[in-house]
Amino acid sequence: MKTIVASTFGQLFRIATWGESHGAGIGVVVDGCPPRLPIAREEIQAELDRRRPGQSKITSRRVEADQVEILSGVEDGLTLGTPIAMLVRNADARPGDYDEMRSKFRPSHADFTYQAKYGIRAVAGGGRASARETIGRVAAGAIASKLLAHEADIEIVAYVKQVCDLVAEVDPSAVTREMVEANIARCPDAKTGQAMIDFIDGIRKAGDSVGGVVEAVARKVPAGLGEPVFDRLEADLGKAMLSLPACKGFEVGSGFAGTRLRGSQHNDIFYVDEGRVRTRTNRSGGIQGGISNGEDIVLRAAFKPTATILMSQETVDSDGRPTSLQARGRHDPCVLPRAVPIVEAMAAVVLADLALIQASRG
């Protein structure tokens, strides 16, 4: 049986990303977006600008404007209800940086696993395994976010919660996009954010990398989104986050910390506020029984250190012989600051899809 790369996501609001890190370009097709949704290229570009490389001293030095082209599905600032195709052309590709990696596998990268699965791989930049693939997700997420805001006033804000052992103090119910964008770490806790910047910069200078946690909150999500049993809301969100490059962990609400509490401590007590059922705490993270309960959805995605580092490491080559590799290229010493808009985008795609499914039932 022939194998193919699965690059589609969603049921009614569907996205399909395409392109390689150092190929001609990266893009996405969004299918299922309702017609007459107001969307401007500038709105999509603003999100891509938050994701692009070269934006600060603690991100990849690759120089890309990442200018989006809308090829179909939008006319006079309104969606047509037909597939929306978007393209970002690669301008600063340097495939020569990866010549040594044609025969050597980078530790903890997807070089070996792609070769084992397909018998062939795009060597330069890791091809589809590169985080550059997320350009398509962010472009699609901009449309999903606009749909959520336009139809239900839902807003999603993500931020860097933790870098290594530096943990920020952030109130998910009060954090704003302006607070997140106030520093290059995208940490709304100013003091911890500066410590993160200094730490990441030191890691960069050493040629190493570091990981951490992005936290996100979705506000004004109505009760009733999500399906019980296999297609639970947290399961869909978990799949979305764990599909991101370098993401190794996912939590909702209290997450793993909830295992240290008793039921009497963990349960979210119900009460009625102006005719609406609310909970006094939100350890459930806005989801109960796999369905949204109307409280803020709070999630966290854990990202490992960037696999490609500028330090000599032991590895093996394609013939199975021991060797060493001194990687070159331009890579993020920490993916967290640029992962913030990507996490927002995937959360928006999931919620937009579920909102359309719920609306289709009348």
Contacts in CASP RR format, 6 or more apart in sequence:
PFRMAT RR
TARGET T0000
AUTHOR 0000-0000-0000
METHOD contacts of the structure
MODEL  1
MKTIVASTFGQLFRIATWGESHGAGIGVVVDGCPPRLPIAREEIQAELDR
RRPGQSKITSRRVEADQVEILSGVEDGLTLGTPIAMLVRNADARPGDYDE
MRSKFRPSHADFTYQAKYGIRAVAGGGRASARETIGRVAAGAIASKLLAH
EADIEIVAYVKQVCDLVAEVDPSAVTREMVEANIARCPDAKTGQAMIDFI
DGIRKAGDSVGGVVEAVARKVPAGLGEPVFDRLEADLGKAMLSLPACKGF
EVGSGFAGTRLRGSQHNDIFYVDEGRVRTRTNRSGGIQGGISNGEDIVLR
AAFKPTATILMSQETVDSDGRPTSLQARGRHDPCVLPRAVPIVEAMAAVV
LADLALIQASRG
3 117 0 8 1.000
3 118 0 8 1.000
5 118 0 8 1.000
5 128 0 8 1.000
7 16 0 8 1.000
7 17 0 8 1.000
7 18 0 8 1.000
7 128 0 8 1.000
8 14 0 8 1.000
8 15 0 8 1.000
8 16 0 8 1.000
9 15 0 8 1.000
9 16 0 8 1.000
9 240 0 8 1.000
9 243 0 8 1.000
9 349 0 8 1.000
10 349 0 8 1.000
10 350 0 8 1.000
10 353 0 8 1.000
11 353 0 8 1.000
11 357 0 8 1.000
12 32 0 8 1.000
12 353 0 8 1.000
12 356 0 8 1.000
12 357 0 8 1.000
12 360 0 8 1.000
13 30 0 8 1.000
13 32 0 8 1.000
13 33 0 8 1.000
13 144 0 8 1.000
13 147 0 8 1.000
13 349 0 8 1.000
13 352 0 8 1.000
13 353 0 8 1.000
13 356 0 8 1.000
14 30 0 8 1.000
14 31 0 8 1.000
14 32 0 8 1.000
14 353 0 8 1.000
15 28 0 8 1.000
15 29 0 8 1.000
15 30 0 8 1.000
15 31 0 8 1.000
15 136 0 8 1.000
15 137 0 8 1.000
15 140 0 8 1.000
15 349 0 8 1.000
16 28 0 8 1.000
16 29 0 8 1.000
16 31 0 8 1.000
17 26 0 8 1.000
17 27 0 8 1.000
17 28 0 8 1.000
17 133 0 8 1.000
17 135 0 8 1.000
17 136 0 8 1.000
17 137 0 8 1.000
17 140 0 8 1.000
18 26 0 8 1.000
18 27 0 8 1.000
18 28 0 8 1.000
18 29 0 8 1.000
19 25 0 8 1.000
19 26 0 8 1.000
19 27 0 8 1.000
19 127 0 8 1.000
19 128 0 8 1.000
19 133 0 8 1.000
20 26 0 8 1.000
20 122 0 8 1.000
20 124 0 8 1.000
20 125 0 8 1.000
20 126 0 8 1.000
20 127 0 8 1.000
20 128 0 8 1.000
20 130 0 8 1.000
21 90 0 8 1.000
21 93 0 8 1.000
21 122 0 8 1.000
21 124 0 8 1.000
21 125 0 8 1.000
21 126 0 8 1.000
21 127 0 8 1.000
21 128 0 8 1.000
21 130 0 8 1.000
21 132 0 8 1.000
21 133 0 8 1.000
22 90 0 8 1.000
22 93 0 8 1.000
22 94 0 8 1.000
22 95 0 8 1.000
22 98 0 8 1.000
22 122 0 8 1.000
22 124 0 8 1.000
22 125 0 8 1.000
22 127 0 8 1.000
23 90 0 8 1.000
23 93 0 8 1.000
23 122 0 8 1.000
23 124 0 8 1.000
23 127 0 8 1.000
24 89 0 8 1.000
24 90 0 8 1.000
25 87 0 8 1.000
25 88 0 8 1.000
25 89 0 8 1.000
25 90 0 8 1.000
26 87 0 8 1.000
26 88 0 8 1.000
26 90 0 8 1.000
26 132 0 8 1.000
26 133 0 8 1.000
26 135 0 8 1.000
26 136 0 8 1.000
27 85 0 8 1.000
27 86 0 8 1.000
27 87 0 8 1.000
27 88 0 8 1.000
27 135 0 8 1.000
27 136 0 8 1.000
27 139 0 8 1.000
28 85 0 8 1.000
28 86 0 8 1.000
28 135 0 8 1.000
28 136 0 8 1.000
28 137 0 8 1.000
28 139 0 8 1.000
28 140 0 8 1.000
29 83 0 8 1.000
29 84 0 8 1.000
29 85 0 8 1.000
29 86 0 8 1.000
30 83 0 8 1.000
30 84 0 8 1.000
30 85 0 8 1.000
30 86 0 8 1.000
30 140 0 8 1.000
30 143 0 8 1.000
31 83 0 8 1.000
31 84 0 8 1.000
32 81 0 8 1.000
32 83 0 8 1.000
32 356 0 8 1.000
33 79 0 8 1.000
33 81 0 8 1.000
33 84 0 8 1.000
33 143 0 8 1.000
33 147 0 8 1.000
34 79 0 8 1.000
34 81 0 8 1.000
34 147 0 8 1.000
34 356 0 8 1.000
35 78 0 8 1.000
35 79 0 8 1.000
35 80 0 8 1.000
35 81 0 8 1.000
36 78 0 8 1.000
36 79 0 8 1.000
37 78 0 8 1.000
37 79 0 8 1.000
37 143 0 8 1.000
37 146 0 8 1.000
37 147 0 8 1.000
37 150 0 8 1.000
38 77 0 8 1.000
38 78 0 8 1.000
38 146 0 8 1.000
38 150 0 8 1.000
39 74 0 8 1.000
39 77 0 8 1.000
39 78 0 8 1.000
39 79 0 8 1.000
39 142 0 8 1.000
39 143 0 8 1.000
39 146 0 8 1.000
40 77 0 8 1.000
41 68 0 8 1.000
41 70 0 8 1.000
43 142 0 8 1.000
43 146 0 8 1.000
44 68 0 8 1.000
44 70 0 8 1.000
44 86 0 8 1.000
44 139 0 8 1.000
44 142 0 8 1.000
44 143 0 8 1.000
45 67 0 8 1.000
45 68 0 8 1.000
46 142 0 8 1.000
47 138 0 8 1.000
47 139 0 8 1.000
47 141 0 8 1.000
47 142 0 8 1.000
47 145 0 8 1.000
47 341 0 8 1.000
47 344 0 8 1.000
47 345 0 8 1.000
48 66 0 8 1.000
48 68 0 8 1.000
48 88 0 8 1.000
48 135 0 8 1.000
48 138 0 8 1.000
48 139 0 8 1.000
48 142 0 8 1.000
49 55 0 8 1.000
49 66 0 8 1.000
50 138 0 8 1.000
50 181 0 8 1.000
50 338 0 8 1.000
50 340 0 8 1.000
50 341 0 8 1.000
51 66 0 8 1.000
51 134 0 8 1.000
51 135 0 8 1.000
51 138 0 8 1.000
51 338 0 8 1.000
51 341 0 8 1.000
51 342 0 8 1.000
52 64 0 8 1.000
52 65 0 8 1.000
52 66 0 8 1.000
52 338 0 8 1.000
53 59 0 8 1.000
53 60 0 8 1.000
53 61 0 8 1.000
53 62 0 8 1.000
53 63 0 8 1.000
53 64 0 8 1.000
53 330 0 8 1.000
53 332 0 8 1.000
53 338 0 8 1.000
54 60 0 8 1.000
54 61 0 8 1.000
54 62 0 8 1.000
54 63 0 8 1.000
54 64 0 8 1.000
55 184 0 8 1.000
55 338 0 8 1.000
56 184 0 8 1.000
56 337 0 8 1.000
57 184 0 8 1.000
57 201 0 8 1.000
57 204 0 8 1.000
58 184 0 8 1.000
58 185 0 8 1.000
58 197 0 8 1.000
58 200 0 8 1.000
58 201 0 8 1.000
58 204 0 8 1.000
58 332 0 8 1.000
58 333 0 8 1.000
58 334 0 8 1.000
58 337 0 8 1.000
59 184 0 8 1.000
59 332 0 8 1.000
59 337 0 8 1.000
59 338 0 8 1.000
60 330 0 8 1.000
60 331 0 8 1.000
60 332 0 8 1.000
60 338 0 8 1.000
61 330 0 8 1.000
62 92 0 8 1.000
62 330 0 8 1.000
63 91 0 8 1.000
63 92 0 8 1.000
64 90 0 8 1.000
64 91 0 8 1.000
64 92 0 8 1.000
65 91 0 8 1.000
66 88 0 8 1.000
66 135 0 8 1.000
67 88 0 8 1.000
67 89 0 8 1.000
68 86 0 8 1.000
68 87 0 8 1.000
68 88 0 8 1.000
68 139 0 8 1.000
69 86 0 8 1.000
69 87 0 8 1.000
69 88 0 8 1.000
69 89 0 8 1.000
70 84 0 8 1.000
70 85 0 8 1.000
70 86 0 8 1.000
71 85 0 8 1.000
71 86 0 8 1.000
71 87 0 8 1.000
72 82 0 8 1.000
72 83 0 8 1.000
72 84 0 8 1.000
72 85 0 8 1.000
73 79 0 8 1.000
73 80 0 8 1.000
73 81 0 8 1.000
73 82 0 8 1.000
73 83 0 8 1.000
73 84 0 8 1.000
73 85 0 8 1.000
74 80 0 8 1.000
74 84 0 8 1.000
79 143 0 8 1.000
84 143 0 8 1.000
86 136 0 8 1.000
86 139 0 8 1.000
86 140 0 8 1.000
88 135 0 8 1.000
88 136 0 8 1.000
88 139 0 8 1.000
90 132 0 8 1.000
93 124 0 8 1.000
94 124 0 8 1.000
94 329 0 8 1.000
94 330 0 8 1.000
95 123 0 8 1.000
95 124 0 8 1.000
95 125 0 8 1.000
96 124 0 8 1.000
97 124 0 8 1.000
97 125 0 8 1.000
97 328 0 8 1.000
97 329 0 8 1.000
97 330 0 8 1.000
98 123 0 8 1.000
98 124 0 8 1.000
98 125 0 8 1.000
98 126 0 8 1.000
98 328 0 8 1.000
98 329 0 8 1.000
100 325 0 8 1.000
100 326 0 8 1.000
100 328 0 8 1.000
101 111 0 8 1.000
101 123 0 8 1.000
101 325 0 8 1.000
101 327 0 8 1.000
102 123 0 8 1.000
102 318 0 8 1.000
103 317 0 8 1.000
103 318 0 8 1.000
103 319 0 8 1.000
104 111 0 8 1.000
104 315 0 8 1.000
104 316 0 8 1.000
104 317 0 8 1.000
104 318 0 8 1.000
104 323 0 8 1.000
104 325 0 8 1.000
105 111 0 8 1.000
105 112 0 8 1.000
105 115 0 8 1.000
105 315 0 8 1.000
105 316 0 8 1.000
105 317 0 8 1.000
105 318 0 8 1.000
105 325 0 8 1.000
106 307 0 8 1.000
106 308 0 8 1.000
106 315 0 8 1.000
106 325 0 8 1.000
106 327 0 8 1.000
107 307 0 8 1.000
107 313 0 8 1.000
107 314 0 8 1.000
107 315 0 8 1.000
107 325 0 8 1.000
108 304 0 8 1.000
108 307 0 8 1.000
109 126 0 8 1.000
109 129 0 8 1.000
109 307 0 8 1.000
109 308 0 8 1.000
110 126 0 8 1.000
110 129 0 8 1.000
111 121 0 8 1.000
111 123 0 8 1.000
111 126 0 8 1.000
111 129 0 8 1.000
114 121 0 8 1.000
114 126 0 8 1.000
114 128 0 8 1.000
114 129 0 8 1.000
115 121 0 8 1.000
115 318 0 8 1.000
121 127 0 8 1.000
122 128 0 8 1.000
125 132 0 8 1.000
127 133 0 8 1.000
129 245 0 8 1.000
130 245 0 8 1.000
131 244 0 8 1.000
131 245 0 8 1.000
131 246 0 8 1.000
131 332 0 8 1.000
131 335 0 8 1.000
131 338 0 8 1.000
131 342 0 8 1.000
133 245 0 8 1.000
134 244 0 8 1.000
134 245 0 8 1.000
134 342 0 8 1.000
134 345 0 8 1.000
137 244 0 8 1.000
137 342 0 8 1.000
137 345 0 8 1.000
137 346 0 8 1.000
137 349 0 8 1.000
138 341 0 8 1.000
138 342 0 8 1.000
138 345 0 8 1.000
140 345 0 8 1.000
140 349 0 8 1.000
141 344 0 8 1.000
141 345 0 8 1.000
141 346 0 8 1.000
141 348 0 8 1.000
141 349 0 8 1.000
141 352 0 8 1.000
142 345 0 8 1.000
144 345 0 8 1.000
144 348 0 8 1.000
144 349 0 8 1.000
144 351 0 8 1.000
144 352 0 8 1.000
144 353 0 8 1.000
145 156 0 8 1.000
145 344 0 8 1.000
145 345 0 8 1.000
145 348 0 8 1.000
145 352 0 8 1.000
147 352 0 8 1.000
147 355 0 8 1.000
148 154 0 8 1.000
148 155 0 8 1.000
148 156 0 8 1.000
148 348 0 8 1.000
148 351 0 8 1.000
148 352 0 8 1.000
148 355 0 8 1.000
149 155 0 8 1.000
151 355 0 8 1.000
152 220 0 8 1.000
152 221 0 8 1.000
152 222 0 8 1.000
152 355 0 8 1.000
153 220 0 8 1.000
154 218 0 8 1.000
154 219 0 8 1.000
154 220 0 8 1.000
154 221 0 8 1.000
154 351 0 8 1.000
154 355 0 8 1.000
155 218 0 8 1.000
155 219 0 8 1.000
155 220 0 8 1.000
156 216 0 8 1.000
156 217 0 8 1.000
156 218 0 8 1.000
156 219 0 8 1.000
156 344 0 8 1.000
156 347 0 8 1.000
156 348 0 8 1.000
156 351 0 8 1.000
157 175 0 8 1.000
157 176 0 8 1.000
157 177 0 8 1.000
157 180 0 8 1.000
157 216 0 8 1.000
157 217 0 8 1.000
157 219 0 8 1.000
157 344 0 8 1.000
158 180 0 8 1.000
158 214 0 8 1.000
158 215 0 8 1.000
158 216 0 8 1.000
158 217 0 8 1.000
158 340 0 8 1.000
158 341 0 8 1.000
158 343 0 8 1.000
158 344 0 8 1.000
158 347 0 8 1.000
159 168 0 8 1.000
159 170 0 8 1.000
159 175 0 8 1.000
159 179 0 8 1.000
159 180 0 8 1.000
159 186 0 8 1.000
159 187 0 8 1.000
159 188 0 8 1.000
159 214 0 8 1.000
159 215 0 8 1.000
159 216 0 8 1.000
159 340 0 8 1.000
160 168 0 8 1.000
160 185 0 8 1.000
160 186 0 8 1.000
160 187 0 8 1.000
160 193 0 8 1.000
160 196 0 8 1.000
160 212 0 8 1.000
160 213 0 8 1.000
160 214 0 8 1.000
160 336 0 8 1.000
160 337 0 8 1.000
160 340 0 8 1.000
161 167 0 8 1.000
161 168 0 8 1.000
161 170 0 8 1.000
161 187 0 8 1.000
161 212 0 8 1.000
161 213 0 8 1.000
161 214 0 8 1.000
161 215 0 8 1.000
161 300 0 8 1.000
162 168 0 8 1.000
162 212 0 8 1.000
162 213 0 8 1.000
163 185 0 8 1.000
163 187 0 8 1.000
163 196 0 8 1.000
163 199 0 8 1.000
163 200 0 8 1.000
163 210 0 8 1.000
163 211 0 8 1.000
163 212 0 8 1.000
163 334 0 8 1.000
163 336 0 8 1.000
164 199 0 8 1.000
164 210 0 8 1.000
164 211 0 8 1.000
164 212 0 8 1.000
166 192 0 8 1.000
166 193 0 8 1.000
166 195 0 8 1.000
166 196 0 8 1.000
166 199 0 8 1.000
167 192 0 8 1.000
168 187 0 8 1.000
168 188 0 8 1.000
168 189 0 8 1.000
168 192 0 8 1.000
168 193 0 8 1.000
168 196 0 8 1.000
169 189 0 8 1.000
169 192 0 8 1.000
170 187 0 8 1.000
170 188 0 8 1.000
170 189 0 8 1.000
170 215 0 8 1.000
172 215 0 8 1.000
172 217 0 8 1.000
172 296 0 8 1.000
172 298 0 8 1.000
173 217 0 8 1.000
173 219 0 8 1.000
173 296 0 8 1.000
175 188 0 8 1.000
175 217 0 8 1.000
176 188 0 8 1.000
179 188 0 8 1.000
180 186 0 8 1.000
180 187 0 8 1.000
180 188 0 8 1.000
180 340 0 8 1.000
182 188 0 8 1.000
182 190 0 8 1.000
183 190 0 8 1.000
183 193 0 8 1.000
183 194 0 8 1.000
183 197 0 8 1.000
184 197 0 8 1.000
184 337 0 8 1.000
185 193 0 8 1.000
185 194 0 8 1.000
185 196 0 8 1.000
185 197 0 8 1.000
185 200 0 8 1.000
185 336 0 8 1.000
185 337 0 8 1.000
186 336 0 8 1.000
186 337 0 8 1.000
186 340 0 8 1.000
187 193 0 8 1.000
187 196 0 8 1.000
199 210 0 8 1.000
200 210 0 8 1.000
200 333 0 8 1.000
200 334 0 8 1.000
201 333 0 8 1.000
202 333 0 8 1.000
203 209 0 8 1.000
203 210 0 8 1.000
203 333 0 8 1.000
203 334 0 8 1.000
204 333 0 8 1.000
206 311 0 8 1.000
207 309 0 8 1.000
207 310 0 8 1.000
207 311 0 8 1.000
207 333 0 8 1.000
208 305 0 8 1.000
208 309 0 8 1.000
208 310 0 8 1.000
208 311 0 8 1.000
208 333 0 8 1.000
209 305 0 8 1.000
209 306 0 8 1.000
209 307 0 8 1.000
209 308 0 8 1.000
209 309 0 8 1.000
209 331 0 8 1.000
209 332 0 8 1.000
209 333 0 8 1.000
209 334 0 8 1.000
210 305 0 8 1.000
210 333 0 8 1.000
210 334 0 8 1.000
211 246 0 8 1.000
211 303 0 8 1.000
211 304 0 8 1.000
211 305 0 8 1.000
211 306 0 8 1.000
211 334 0 8 1.000
211 335 0 8 1.000
211 336 0 8 1.000
212 302 0 8 1.000
212 303 0 8 1.000
212 334 0 8 1.000
212 336 0 8 1.000
213 300 0 8 1.000
213 301 0 8 1.000
213 302 0 8 1.000
213 303 0 8 1.000
213 336 0 8 1.000
214 300 0 8 1.000
214 301 0 8 1.000
214 303 0 8 1.000
214 336 0 8 1.000
214 339 0 8 1.000
214 340 0 8 1.000
214 343 0 8 1.000
215 298 0 8 1.000
215 299 0 8 1.000
215 300 0 8 1.000
216 298 0 8 1.000
216 299 0 8 1.000
216 300 0 8 1.000
216 301 0 8 1.000
216 343 0 8 1.000
216 344 0 8 1.000
216 347 0 8 1.000
217 296 0 8 1.000
217 297 0 8 1.000
217 298 0 8 1.000
218 296 0 8 1.000
218 297 0 8 1.000
218 347 0 8 1.000
218 351 0 8 1.000
219 296 0 8 1.000
221 286 0 8 1.000
221 292 0 8 1.000
221 294 0 8 1.000
221 296 0 8 1.000
221 297 0 8 1.000
221 351 0 8 1.000
222 292 0 8 1.000
222 294 0 8 1.000
223 277 0 8 1.000
223 291 0 8 1.000
223 292 0 8 1.000
223 293 0 8 1.000
223 294 0 8 1.000
224 291 0 8 1.000
224 292 0 8 1.000
224 293 0 8 1.000
224 294 0 8 1.000
224 358 0 8 1.000
225 233 0 8 1.000
225 291 0 8 1.000
225 292 0 8 1.000
225 351 0 8 1.000
225 354 0 8 1.000
225 355 0 8 1.000
225 358 0 8 1.000
226 232 0 8 1.000
226 233 0 8 1.000
226 236 0 8 1.000
226 290 0 8 1.000
226 291 0 8 1.000
226 292 0 8 1.000
226 354 0 8 1.000
226 357 0 8 1.000
226 358 0 8 1.000
227 233 0 8 1.000
227 290 0 8 1.000
227 291 0 8 1.000
228 289 0 8 1.000
228 290 0 8 1.000
228 291 0 8 1.000
232 287 0 8 1.000
232 289 0 8 1.000
232 290 0 8 1.000
232 291 0 8 1.000
233 287 0 8 1.000
233 290 0 8 1.000
233 291 0 8 1.000
233 292 0 8 1.000
233 297 0 8 1.000
233 350 0 8 1.000
233 354 0 8 1.000
234 252 0 8 1.000
234 287 0 8 1.000
234 290 0 8 1.000
234 299 0 8 1.000
235 290 0 8 1.000
236 350 0 8 1.000
236 353 0 8 1.000
236 354 0 8 1.000
237 250 0 8 1.000
237 252 0 8 1.000
237 297 0 8 1.000
237 299 0 8 1.000
237 347 0 8 1.000
237 350 0 8 1.000
238 250 0 8 1.000
238 299 0 8 1.000
240 346 0 8 1.000
240 347 0 8 1.000
240 349 0 8 1.000
240 350 0 8 1.000
241 247 0 8 1.000
241 249 0 8 1.000
241 250 0 8 1.000
241 299 0 8 1.000
241 301 0 8 1.000
241 343 0 8 1.000
241 346 0 8 1.000
241 347 0 8 1.000
242 248 0 8 1.000
242 249 0 8 1.000
242 250 0 8 1.000
242 301 0 8 1.000
243 346 0 8 1.000
244 301 0 8 1.000
244 303 0 8 1.000
244 339 0 8 1.000
244 342 0 8 1.000
244 343 0 8 1.000
244 346 0 8 1.000
245 335 0 8 1.000
246 303 0 8 1.000
246 304 0 8 1.000
246 306 0 8 1.000
246 307 0 8 1.000
246 335 0 8 1.000
246 339 0 8 1.000
247 301 0 8 1.000
247 302 0 8 1.000
247 303 0 8 1.000
247 304 0 8 1.000
248 302 0 8 1.000
248 303 0 8 1.000
248 304 0 8 1.000
249 301 0 8 1.000
249 302 0 8 1.000
250 299 0 8 1.000
250 300 0 8 1.000
250 301 0 8 1.000
250 302 0 8 1.000
251 299 0 8 1.000
251 300 0 8 1.000
251 302 0 8 1.000
252 284 0 8 1.000
252 285 0 8 1.000
252 286 0 8 1.000
252 287 0 8 1.000
252 297 0 8 1.000
252 298 0 8 1.000
252 299 0 8 1.000
252 300 0 8 1.000
253 282 0 8 1.000
253 283 0 8 1.000
253 284 0 8 1.000
253 285 0 8 1.000
253 286 0 8 1.000
253 287 0 8 1.000
253 298 0 8 1.000
253 299 0 8 1.000
253 300 0 8 1.000
254 261 0 8 1.000
254 266 0 8 1.000
254 283 0 8 1.000
254 284 0 8 1.000
254 285 0 8 1.000
255 300 0 8 1.000
258 266 0 8 1.000
258 283 0 8 1.000
261 283 0 8 1.000
266 283 0 8 1.000
267 283 0 8 1.000
268 279 0 8 1.000
268 280 0 8 1.000
268 281 0 8 1.000
268 282 0 8 1.000
268 283 0 8 1.000
268 284 0 8 1.000
268 288 0 8 1.000
268 295 0 8 1.000
269 279 0 8 1.000
269 280 0 8 1.000
269 281 0 8 1.000
270 277 0 8 1.000
270 278 0 8 1.000
270 279 0 8 1.000
270 280 0 8 1.000
271 277 0 8 1.000
271 278 0 8 1.000
271 279 0 8 1.000
271 280 0 8 1.000
272 278 0 8 1.000
277 293 0 8 1.000
278 295 0 8 1.000
279 293 0 8 1.000
279 295 0 8 1.000
282 295 0 8 1.000
282 296 0 8 1.000
282 298 0 8 1.000
284 293 0 8 1.000
284 295 0 8 1.000
285 295 0 8 1.000
285 296 0 8 1.000
285 297 0 8 1.000
285 298 0 8 1.000
285 299 0 8 1.000
286 292 0 8 1.000
286 293 0 8 1.000
286 294 0 8 1.000
286 295 0 8 1.000
286 296 0 8 1.000
286 297 0 8 1.000
286 298 0 8 1.000
287 293 0 8 1.000
287 297 0 8 1.000
297 347 0 8 1.000
299 347 0 8 1.000
301 339 0 8 1.000
301 343 0 8 1.000
303 335 0 8 1.000
303 336 0 8 1.000
303 339 0 8 1.000
305 334 0 8 1.000
306 331 0 8 1.000
306 332 0 8 1.000
306 333 0 8 1.000
306 334 0 8 1.000
306 335 0 8 1.000
308 327 0 8 1.000
308 329 0 8 1.000
308 331 0 8 1.000
309 327 0 8 1.000
309 331 0 8 1.000
310 326 0 8 1.000
310 327 0 8 1.000
310 328 0 8 1.000
310 329 0 8 1.000
310 331 0 8 1.000
311 326 0 8 1.000
312 324 0 8 1.000
312 325 0 8 1.000
312 326 0 8 1.000
313 324 0 8 1.000
313 325 0 8 1.000
313 327 0 8 1.000
314 322 0 8 1.000
314 323 0 8 1.000
314 324 0 8 1.000
315 322 0 8 1.000
315 323 0 8 1.000
315 324 0 8 1.000
315 325 0 8 1.000
316 322 0 8 1.000
316 323 0 8 1.000
317 323 0 8 1.000
332 338 0 8 1.000
END
